Amino acid sequence: MKRRKSSTVIKTILALLIFFSMPESPINASSLAGLKVEYTANPIGIDVEKPRFSWQMVAEDGQRGVYQSA
């Protein structure tokens, strides 16, 4: 069972990395930085069932009112 949880977490992390590395939409000119899992930028392994993800939004110079909607 531990192997299955670890596999699921790894798949989730890979999916998020692929999603966040996709090209930006021209409508939304912001990006994400400081991607972390369980407060670690490059975790070797995660031993929690529900890992915490964190990130920081970065807007282009002069852009205001940028927010996360989903």
ZIQUINOR-V477752 format. One record per residue. N is the residue number from 1. PHI is phi in whole degrees, 0 to 359 (none if undefined). PSI is psi in whole degrees, 0 to 359 (none if undefined). D_CENTER is the distance of its C-alpha to the mean C-alpha in Angstrom with 1 decimal. Layout:
n:N phi:PHI psi:PSI d_center:D_CENTER
n:N phi:PHI psi:PSI d_center:D_CENTER
This chain:
n:1 phi:none psi:322 d_center:25.3
n:2 phi:299 psi:323 d_center:23.2
n:3 phi:296 psi:321 d_center:22.6
n:4 phi:294 psi:316 d_center:21.3
n:5 phi:298 psi:316 d_center:18.8
n:6 phi:297 psi:319 d_center:17.5
n:7 phi:295 psi:319 d_center:17.5
n:8 phi:296 psi:317 d_center:15.5
n:9 phi:296 psi:317 d_center:12.8
n:10 phi:297 psi:317 d_center:12.7
n:11 phi:296 psi:321 d_center:12.7
n:12 phi:296 psi:315 d_center:9.8
n:13 phi:297 psi:316 d_center:7.7
n:14 phi:298 psi:318 d_center:9.5
n:15 phi:298 psi:318 d_center:9.1
n:16 phi:294 psi:318 d_center:5.3
n:17 phi:297 psi:319 d_center:6.3
n:18 phi:295 psi:316 d_center:9.2
n:19 phi:299 psi:315 d_center:8.1
n:20 phi:285 psi:344 d_center:6.3
n:21 phi:267 psi:0 d_center:9.5
n:22 phi:292 psi:151 d_center:11.8
n:23 phi:301 psi:149 d_center:14.5
n:24 phi:289 psi:150 d_center:14.5
n:25 phi:283 psi:141 d_center:16.8
n:26 phi:294 psi:337 d_center:20.0
n:27 phi:286 psi:317 d_center:20.2
n:28 phi:254 psi:101 d_center:17.0
n:29 phi:263 psi:43 d_center:17.1
n:30 phi:246 psi:167 d_center:14.1
n:31 phi:219 psi:173 d_center:11.0
n:32 phi:249 psi:144 d_center:7.8
n:33 phi:221 psi:166 d_center:8.6
n:34 phi:64 psi:39 d_center:8.5
n:35 phi:295 psi:129 d_center:5.1
n:36 phi:220 psi:153 d_center:6.7
n:37 phi:232 psi:124 d_center:7.8
n:38 phi:52 psi:45 d_center:11.3
n:39 phi:65 psi:18 d_center:11.7
n:40 phi:234 psi:133 d_center:11.7
n:41 phi:287 psi:319 d_center:10.1
n:42 phi:230 psi:74 d_center:11.7
n:43 phi:290 psi:140 d_center:12.8
n:44 phi:278 psi:323 d_center:15.7
n:45 phi:203 psi:158 d_center:15.9
n:46 phi:231 psi:129 d_center:14.8
n:47 phi:246 psi:25 d_center:17.9
n:48 phi:247 psi:150 d_center:16.8
n:49 phi:288 psi:322 d_center:17.0
n:50 phi:237 psi:89 d_center:14.3
n:51 phi:292 psi:150 d_center:11.5
n:52 phi:265 psi:128 d_center:9.9
n:53 phi:254 psi:145 d_center:6.2
n:54 phi:217 psi:155 d_center:6.4
n:55 phi:201 psi:168 d_center:6.0
n:56 phi:235 psi:136 d_center:9.2
n:57 phi:272 psi:139 d_center:10.6
n:58 phi:235 psi:122 d_center:13.3
n:59 phi:262 psi:156 d_center:16.3
n:60 phi:294 psi:161 d_center:19.0
n:61 phi:304 psi:131 d_center:22.2
n:62 phi:82 psi:353 d_center:24.3
n:63 phi:277 psi:131 d_center:21.9
n:64 phi:235 psi:161 d_center:22.0
n:65 phi:75 psi:22 d_center:21.0
n:66 phi:278 psi:131 d_center:17.4
n:67 phi:212 psi:164 d_center:15.4
n:68 phi:269 psi:131 d_center:12.8
n:69 phi:254 psi:340 d_center:14.8
n:70 phi:205 psi:none d_center:12.8
